[in-house]
Amino acid sequence: MTISNARLEQSETWKEILSQGQVWLTVMQEISQSADVEKILASRGNRKEWIFVGCGSSYYLAQAAASSWTLLTGQRASALPASEVLLFPQLMKYNGDESQAVVISRSGKTSETVRAAKALSGAWGVPTIGLTCAVSSDLEQMCDSTIALRTADEKSMVMTRSFTTMLLSLQILAARWAGDSQFVRELQRMAESFALRIHSIAQATEAFVEQHAFGDYVFLGQGPFHGIAREASLKVMEMSCSYSQFFHTLEFRHGPKAIVSPGTCLMFFLSETGREAEKEVLAEMKELGGVTIAVCHQADDSVSRASDLVIDGGFDGNELALLAPYTVAGQFLGFFTGVQKGLDADHPKNLSRVVILD
């Protein structure tokens, strides 16, 4: 099944996944010089309650960003799908002048997201920051300010480097909002290290996929890693048309573990905060016969014994700096599983690059 170099060179999705370390470094430099970012930081006022909004991958990005925002700044933050803002706005938590919304869309054209931005700034009076990879987009027209990461844009339908780069940009904004220059430096160090490791992670994942076929895929993560688990589940669905689920790691014990068998692949996104409790679930699922992948940094013997594949980021800093590289592990699993099934990630079944409604 090993994919040929010629096929890799023709795959936009592959090239975009593999470009991430270098793209992160480029965009970090651009953000440090961005007048738009400086304007947002200068006009922060008394914003204390943050709402992150998106659709699909951008919603899972919003979840990871909201968790990051709270942990880095100490401010309240939540995430909502754009459809909830439109259909059930009464469930949205906001507090007048203290609220700020961040509305996320790779293309800046996603209909529900653009409409949600309009509703937030109009009917609800919530200031909006747009985050996109497009310049002069519909989203930009609806938002009070916009961060456009053109370098992270993609040709492919499936979001890969756009997801991780937009997430990193929001983490940088949170750190700068909180005056945490140390975390910004840690993100820089992580990106430099990951750019050197990404090929070896790809090779290990490809070799693993060559040796296995699964009927079920499960992705598990707690806290800020739960949004990453949801995104990984979606990548496997999109790129390989496989049945995939996601859960909070410890919640998987409460009923869902009934599905575990040798035909179940379980990918664990191990946090540092919950590492000991999460390792117990990892070991338990291995004992039940599941095939386990541990995505972590600096795996110990207990993680190695309970895992059929360990993807070790080799990073020793703040665990929030791991969200973007952990995301790439799910992208590789989806990509190579699709290759094994004879699918083309550049042209996934039933999907379009942008969801535009009449």
C-alpha positions as CSV (number, residue, x, y, z in Angstrom):
1,M,0.0,0.0,0.0
2,T,3.0,2.3,0.4
3,I,2.1,5.5,-1.5
4,S,4.5,6.3,-4.3
5,N,6.5,9.5,-4.3
6,A,4.8,10.4,-7.6
7,R,1.3,10.1,-6.1
8,L,2.4,12.2,-3.1
9,E,3.7,14.9,-5.3
10,Q,0.3,15.1,-7.0
11,S,-1.7,15.3,-3.8
12,E,-2.4,18.8,-2.6
13,T,-3.7,17.5,0.7
14,W,-0.4,15.7,1.4
15,K,1.7,18.7,0.5
16,E,-0.4,20.9,2.8
17,I,-0.2,18.5,5.7
18,L,3.5,18.2,5.4
19,S,4.0,22.0,5.1
20,Q,2.7,22.8,8.5
21,G,5.8,23.2,10.6
22,Q,7.3,25.7,8.1
23,V,3.9,27.5,7.5
24,W,3.5,27.9,11.3
25,L,6.9,29.6,11.6
26,T,6.1,31.9,8.6
27,V,2.7,32.9,10.0
28,M,4.1,33.5,13.5
29,Q,6.4,36.0,12.0
30,E,3.6,37.6,10.1
31,I,1.5,37.8,13.2
32,S,4.3,39.5,15.1
33,Q,4.2,42.3,12.5
34,S,0.5,42.4,11.9
35,A,-1.2,45.8,12.2
36,D,-4.6,44.1,12.5
37,V,-3.4,42.1,15.6
38,E,-2.0,45.2,17.2
39,K,-5.2,47.0,16.6
40,I,-7.2,44.2,18.3
41,L,-4.9,44.2,21.3
42,A,-5.0,48.0,21.6
43,S,-8.8,48.1,21.6
44,R,-9.4,45.3,24.0
45,G,-11.4,47.5,26.5
46,N,-13.1,45.5,29.2
47,R,-13.7,42.3,27.2
48,K,-13.9,39.4,29.7
49,E,-16.3,36.9,28.0
50,W,-15.3,35.3,24.7
51,I,-17.4,33.4,22.2
52,F,-15.7,31.4,19.5
53,V,-17.9,30.4,16.5
54,G,-17.4,28.2,13.5
55,C,-18.8,25.3,11.4
56,G,-17.3,21.8,11.0
57,S,-13.6,21.9,11.5
58,S,-13.8,25.5,12.4
59,Y,-16.2,24.7,15.2
60,Y,-13.7,22.1,16.6
61,L,-11.0,24.8,16.2
62,A,-13.3,27.1,18.2
63,Q,-13.5,24.6,21.0
64,A,-9.7,24.2,21.3
65,A,-9.3,27.9,21.0
66,A,-11.9,28.6,23.8
67,S,-10.1,26.2,26.1
68,S,-6.8,27.8,25.3
69,W,-8.2,31.2,25.9
70,T,-9.5,30.4,29.3
71,L,-6.3,28.6,30.4
72,L,-4.0,31.3,29.1
73,T,-5.9,34.4,30.1
74,G,-8.2,33.3,32.9
75,Q,-11.2,34.8,31.1
76,R,-14.4,32.9,30.4
77,A,-14.7,31.5,26.9
78,S,-17.1,29.2,25.1
79,A,-17.5,27.7,21.6
80,L,-20.7,27.4,19.5
81,P,-21.5,26.2,16.0
82,A,-22.7,29.0,13.9
83,S,-26.0,27.2,13.4
84,E,-26.7,27.4,17.2
85,V,-26.1,31.2,17.1
86,L,-28.7,31.4,14.3
87,L,-31.3,28.9,15.5
88,F,-30.9,29.0,19.3
89,P,-29.3,32.3,20.2
90,Q,-31.0,32.3,23.6
91,L,-28.5,29.5,24.6
92,M,-25.6,31.8,23.9
93,K,-23.9,33.2,27.0
94,Y,-22.9,36.8,26.6
95,N,-22.6,39.8,28.9
96,G,-23.2,43.0,27.0
97,D,-20.1,45.2,26.8
98,E,-17.9,42.6,28.3
99,S,-18.4,40.1,25.5
100,Q,-16.3,39.5,22.4
101,A,-16.9,37.1,19.6
102,V,-14.3,35.4,17.3
103,V,-15.9,34.1,14.1
104,I,-13.8,31.5,12.2
105,S,-14.0,30.5,8.5
106,R,-11.1,29.3,6.3
107,S,-12.8,30.7,3.2
108,G,-14.6,33.6,4.8
109,K,-17.6,32.5,2.7
110,T,-19.3,29.8,4.7
111,S,-22.9,31.0,4.8
112,E,-23.8,30.0,8.3
113,T,-20.7,31.6,9.7
114,V,-21.1,34.9,7.8
115,R,-24.7,35.0,8.9
116,A,-23.7,34.4,12.5
117,A,-21.2,37.2,12.4
118,K,-23.9,39.5,11.1
119,A,-26.3,38.5,13.8
120,L,-23.7,38.8,16.6
121,S,-22.7,42.3,15.6
122,G,-26.1,43.4,14.6
123,A,-29.0,41.9,16.6
124,W,-26.9,41.0,19.6
125,G,-24.5,43.9,19.6
126,V,-21.4,41.7,20.3
127,P,-18.2,43.0,18.8
128,T,-16.7,40.5,16.3
129,I,-13.2,39.5,15.2
130,G,-13.1,37.5,12.0
131,L,-10.4,34.8,11.5
132,T,-9.9,33.5,8.0
133,C,-7.3,32.5,5.4
134,A,-8.9,34.7,2.7
135,V,-8.4,38.3,1.9
136,S,-11.4,40.7,1.3
137,S,-13.9,38.0,2.2
138,D,-17.6,38.2,3.1
139,L,-16.7,37.5,6.7
140,E,-14.4,40.5,6.8
141,Q,-17.2,42.7,5.6
142,M,-19.4,41.5,8.5
143,C,-16.8,41.8,11.3
144,D,-15.4,44.7,13.2
145,S,-11.9,43.5,12.7
146,T,-10.3,40.6,10.9
147,I,-7.1,38.5,11.0
148,A,-6.5,37.0,7.5
149,L,-3.8,34.3,7.4
150,R,-3.3,34.1,3.6
151,T,-0.2,32.0,3.9
152,A,-2.1,29.2,5.6
153,D,-4.8,28.9,2.9
154,E,-5.2,25.6,1.0
155,K,-6.2,24.3,-2.4
156,S,-7.6,21.1,-1.0
157,M,-11.2,20.6,0.4
158,V,-10.2,19.1,3.7
159,M,-8.9,21.6,6.3
160,T,-5.4,20.7,7.5
161,R,-2.8,23.4,7.8
162,S,-5.5,26.1,7.9
163,F,-6.9,24.5,11.1
164,T,-3.6,24.3,12.9
165,T,-2.4,27.7,11.8
166,M,-5.6,29.5,12.8
167,L,-5.5,27.7,16.1
168,L,-1.9,28.8,16.7
169,S,-2.8,32.4,15.8
170,L,-5.6,32.5,18.4
171,Q,-3.2,31.0,21.0
172,I,-0.7,33.7,20.2
173,L,-3.5,36.4,20.5
174,A,-4.5,34.9,23.9
175,A,-0.9,34.9,25.2
176,R,-0.3,38.4,24.1
177,W,-3.6,39.5,25.6
178,A,-2.4,38.0,28.9
179,G,1.1,39.4,28.5
180,D,2.6,35.8,28.4
181,S,5.6,36.2,26.1
182,Q,7.0,32.9,27.4
183,F,4.2,30.9,25.8
184,V,4.7,32.7,22.5
185,R,8.3,31.6,22.6
186,E,7.3,28.1,23.5
187,L,5.0,28.0,20.4
188,Q,8.0,29.1,18.3
189,R,10.2,26.4,19.8
190,M,7.5,23.8,19.2
191,A,7.1,24.8,15.5
192,E,10.9,24.6,14.9
193,S,11.1,21.2,16.5
194,F,8.0,19.8,14.8
195,A,9.2,20.9,11.3
196,L,12.1,18.5,11.8
197,R,9.9,15.6,13.1
198,I,6.9,15.7,10.8
199,H,8.4,13.3,8.2
200,S,9.2,10.6,10.8
201,I,5.7,10.9,12.2
202,A,4.3,10.4,8.7
203,Q,6.4,7.3,8.1
204,A,5.4,5.7,11.4
205,T,1.7,6.4,10.8
206,E,1.9,5.0,7.2
207,A,3.6,1.8,8.4
208,F,0.9,1.4,11.1
209,V,-1.9,1.8,8.6
210,E,-0.3,-0.7,6.2
211,Q,-0.5,-3.4,8.9
212,H,-4.1,-2.8,10.1
213,A,-7.7,-2.5,8.9
214,F,-10.5,-1.3,11.3
215,G,-14.2,-1.1,11.4
216,D,-14.4,1.5,14.1
217,Y,-12.2,4.5,14.9
218,V,-12.4,6.3,18.3
219,F,-10.7,9.5,19.3
220,L,-10.3,10.5,22.9
221,G,-9.2,13.7,24.6
222,Q,-9.9,15.8,27.7
223,G,-9.9,19.5,28.3
224,P,-8.3,21.5,25.4
225,F,-7.6,18.2,23.7
226,H,-11.2,17.2,23.3
227,G,-11.6,19.6,20.3
228,I,-8.5,18.0,18.8
229,A,-10.1,14.6,19.2
230,R,-13.3,15.8,17.4
231,E,-11.2,17.2,14.6
232,A,-9.2,14.0,14.2
233,S,-12.5,12.0,14.1
234,L,-13.7,14.3,11.3
235,K,-10.4,13.9,9.3
236,V,-10.8,10.1,9.3
237,M,-14.4,10.5,8.2
238,E,-13.6,12.9,5.4
239,M,-10.4,11.4,4.0
240,S,-11.2,7.7,4.4
241,C,-15.0,7.5,4.6
242,S,-14.6,5.4,7.8
243,Y,-16.9,5.2,10.8
244,S,-15.5,7.4,13.5
245,Q,-16.5,8.7,17.0
246,F,-15.1,11.0,19.6
247,F,-15.4,11.1,23.4
248,H,-13.9,12.7,26.5
249,T,-11.3,10.1,27.4
250,L,-12.7,9.1,30.8
251,E,-16.3,9.2,29.5
252,F,-15.5,6.4,27.2
253,R,-15.6,4.0,30.1
254,H,-19.3,4.9,30.8
255,G,-20.9,2.7,28.1
256,P,-19.0,3.4,24.8
257,K,-16.3,0.9,25.7
258,A,-18.7,-1.8,24.8
259,I,-17.7,-1.5,21.1
260,V,-14.0,-2.2,21.8
261,S,-12.6,-5.2,19.8
262,P,-9.5,-6.0,17.7
263,G,-11.3,-4.1,14.9
264,T,-11.4,-0.9,16.9
265,C,-8.6,1.7,16.6
266,L,-8.5,4.1,19.6
267,M,-6.3,7.3,19.3
268,F,-5.6,8.9,22.7
269,F,-4.5,12.5,22.9
270,L,-2.8,12.4,26.2
271,S,-2.7,15.6,28.3
272,E,-0.2,16.4,31.0
273,T,-2.8,17.6,33.4
274,G,-4.8,14.4,33.2
275,R,-2.0,12.1,32.2
276,E,-2.2,9.5,35.0
277,A,-6.0,9.1,34.8
278,E,-5.9,9.0,31.0
279,K,-3.2,6.3,31.0
280,E,-5.4,4.1,33.0
281,V,-8.1,4.3,30.3
282,L,-5.4,3.6,27.7
283,A,-4.3,0.5,29.5
284,E,-7.8,-0.7,30.0
285,M,-8.8,-0.4,26.3
286,K,-5.6,-2.3,25.4
287,E,-6.6,-5.1,27.8
288,L,-10.1,-5.2,26.2
289,G,-8.5,-6.0,22.9
290,G,-8.5,-2.6,21.2
291,V,-5.7,-1.3,19.0
292,T,-4.3,1.8,20.6
293,I,-2.4,4.9,19.4
294,A,-1.0,7.2,22.0
295,V,-0.3,10.8,20.9
296,C,1.8,12.3,23.6
297,H,5.1,13.9,24.5
298,Q,7.9,12.0,26.2
299,A,6.1,8.7,26.5
300,D,7.0,6.6,29.6
301,D,7.2,2.8,29.8
302,S,3.5,2.5,30.8
303,V,2.4,4.4,27.7
304,S,4.6,2.4,25.4
305,R,3.4,-1.0,26.9
306,A,-0.3,0.0,26.4
307,S,0.1,1.3,22.8
308,D,0.4,-0.3,19.4
309,L,1.8,3.0,18.1
310,V,3.3,5.9,20.0
311,I,3.4,9.3,18.3
312,D,5.7,11.3,20.6
313,G,6.1,15.0,19.9
314,G,9.3,15.2,22.0
315,F,8.3,18.6,23.4
316,D,8.7,19.5,27.1
317,G,6.9,22.8,27.3
318,N,3.4,24.0,28.1
319,E,0.9,21.3,27.0
320,L,-1.2,23.9,25.1
321,A,1.6,24.2,22.6
322,L,0.9,20.5,21.7
323,L,-2.6,21.1,20.3
324,A,-1.5,21.9,16.8
325,P,1.1,19.0,16.4
326,Y,-1.4,16.6,18.0
327,T,-3.9,17.6,15.3
328,V,-1.4,16.5,12.6
329,A,-1.4,13.0,14.0
330,G,-5.1,12.7,13.2
331,Q,-4.6,14.1,9.7
332,F,-1.9,11.5,8.9
333,L,-4.2,8.7,10.1
334,G,-7.0,9.9,8.0
335,F,-4.8,10.5,4.9
336,F,-3.1,7.1,4.9
337,T,-6.3,5.2,5.8
338,G,-7.9,6.8,2.7
339,V,-4.9,5.8,0.6
340,Q,-5.3,2.2,1.9
341,K,-8.9,2.3,0.7
342,G,-7.9,3.6,-2.7
343,L,-9.5,7.1,-2.0
344,D,-8.2,10.5,-3.1
345,A,-8.1,13.0,-0.2
346,D,-8.1,15.9,-2.7
347,H,-11.6,14.8,-3.9
348,P,-13.5,13.5,-0.8
349,K,-16.9,11.9,-1.4
350,N,-19.9,14.2,-1.1
351,L,-17.9,17.3,0.0
352,S,-17.3,20.8,-1.3
353,R,-14.7,23.2,-0.2
354,V,-17.2,25.7,1.1
355,V,-20.8,25.3,2.2
356,I,-22.7,28.1,0.7
357,L,-26.5,28.3,1.2
358,D,-29.0,30.0,-1.1
